[in-house]
Amino acid sequence: MTNDYGDNYRGDNTVMRGNNSRNKSYSSNKKPATFDGTSSWQDYLVHFEMVAEINGWDNISKALELATCLRGSAQAILSDLRPDLRRSFTHLVTALASRFQPSNQAELYRAQMKSTTREKNQSLPELAQDIKKLTRLAYPTAPMEVREQLARDCFIDSLNDADLEWAIFQESLFQ
């Protein structure tokens, strides 16, 4: 069986990436990283869902695996849920998102975007990554094209170097 990305699934839950024979196979014994609430919830969820797909977990398995990956304040969320809801991946993700990615913080992230400036010795790729993350948090429901334009504008404004800002602006005109 093949999905939209050219991945071939065999009956033994092994995934063959791509369509050529040089690709590695991925067995279904991957373990997700732990989550303690100090890193980005959205980034962690993407990681967790990728591991779940590789392992072929159903929603109950995903809920149980996610629960075992929680540490610290993230783990404390489990005691706030009824026992039956702890086995619901949807309820668990909703509870974690409401605690670690509250929607009412979008305005805070927008303010951080406006005040972002390039730090001394900060590389341009590091600055771009920081701004992309803030943009994703500040405008979670905006279309990707809109977020990319907002991030680009914020990136140019944060450079603190008029010559570099002008060079990037000119290059974007000819693309």
N, C-alpha and C positions, 0 to 999 in steps of 0.2 A: 504494500500500500504506500502511496506517495502523497505528501501534502503539498500546499502551494509553494513551499520553499525548496522542493526537490529532495526532501528527507524521505528515506525509505524505511518503513517500519516492518520489522520481521515479527513472526509469531512469538518469539521469546522475549519481547519487550526491548530488543536491541534496536537502536536507531542508527541508520547509516546516513551520514550527512552528505548531501549532494548526490550526483549520479555517476561519479567515476570511481574506479577501484582503489585509488590511492587514499580515499577518505577513511578516517578512523571510525570505528563503531563506538557507541557510548552505551555502556551497560546501565541497567536500571537500579543501581545502588548508590546514587549520588545523595549526599546529605547537605541540606542547605546550611548556610551560616546562621549564627544566632542573631537575635535582635533584642537590644536592651533599651531602645527608645532614644539613644543618643545620636544615632545616624538618621538619615532620611527614610521615613516610612515608605514613601513612594518608590524609592530606589530598591529598598529591601523587598517590597512586594513583587516588583518585576523579577528580581533574582529568584525569589521563592517560587513564583509561578513557572519560571523556566525549569527549575529543578523538578517541580511537580510534573511538568509535561514530559521531561526525560524519563522520570520514574513511572509514568502512567497512573498517577494517583487519581482516585475519584474524590468527590467533595468531602466525604467523611474522612478519608485518609489525609487529605490536605489539611483539614481542621486539626486532626490529631497531631500530624507532623508539625504544623505551625505552632501549636500549643507547646510542644516539646522544645521548640527553638527559642522560646521567649525567656528572657532573663530580666532581672531587676524590676523597674517600674512597668515594663511591658508585660512581664509575667503576672504582676498584680492585677492586670485587667481580667485575668481568668476568674479570680474570686468575685468579681463584680457581675459575672454572667451565671445564669442558672445552669446546672449541669447539662441539661439537654441542649442548650444553646452553645456550650463549649464545643460540641461536636458538629456545629453548623459553620462551615467555612465562611459563608456570607455574613453571619452574625459576628463571628470573630473578627473578620476583616473590617466590618463596619465599626465595631467597638474600638479596634486599634486605630483606625483612621480618625475617628472622632477625638481620640486622645492625642495622637501624635501628628495629625495633619488637620487641625481644626480649620474649617472654612472661614471663620471670622478673622483669621490671621492674614488673609490675602492683602488687606490694606497695609499691614506691617511690612510684608514682602515688597509691596509696591514702593513704599517709602524707602526701604533698603536699596531697591533698584535705583531710585532717583539720587541717592546719596553715595552710590558706589563710585569709587575712584581707584585707579590702578595704584597699588602699593609699590614702594621702592623695591626693586629686584623681582617683582612679580612678572612671570612670563605671560605673554599674550594668550597662549593656550589655557593657562590657569585662570586668567581673568575671564576668558570666554566661557569656560566651564562653570565658574561661579555665577556668571550672569545668566547662563542658560538655566541653571538650577533655580535661581531666584525668579526668573520669568515663568518657569513651570509652576512654581508655588504661588506666584502673584496672580496668574491668569490660568487657573487649572481647566477652565471650560472653553477657553479661546481656541479657535482652530490653529493648527500647527503653523500655517503660513503667517498668521497674525503674531503668534509668539516669536517666530523667527525674526520678523521685522522689528518687533519691540526689543528683542535681545540685541539685534544689530545696532539699533539706534542707541541703546544704553551703552553698548560696548564702545562705540565711537565717542560718546559723551564722557566716558570714564577714563579716557586715555591720558588726559592732562598733557597732551603734546599736540600742538596745533598742526605741525607739519605732518605728523603721523595720521591725525584725523583727516586732513585734507587728502593725503595719499589714498587712504581707504575709501573716502567719499568718491574721489575721481575714478578709482578702479571699479566701484560699484556702478557707476554711470555707464560703463562700457561692457557690462556683462549682460 
